[in-house]
């Protein structure tokens, strides 16, 4: 039997805050922010389909509903790049000019 991941939550989506109110908000947010933020950073235009919590809310409803903590992502970026970023603390990939997309990469730090 496999062990559940530490981030698994056995409660239903509605119990975790993703009920009708969230679904209405999600539609509104994606209309306001239709493109995937991660794809845009690498010069690709992709429709967003997920409202991602930049900082995982872990049940904190104030953080859950904080619009400053939301970003539009496509499902592939949400399920791969964002998951890797949360696991490692680093954003994978680089933009069209070859610069790392991770804002904490040493190439993106001010020099001097």
Buried (B, 14 or more C-beta within 10 A) or exposed (E): EEEEEEEEEEEEEEEBBBEEEBEEBBEEBBEEBEBBBBBBBBEBEBEBBBBBBBEBBEEBEEBBBBEEBBBBBBEBBBEEBBEBBEEEEEBBBBEEEEEBBBEEEEEEEEEE
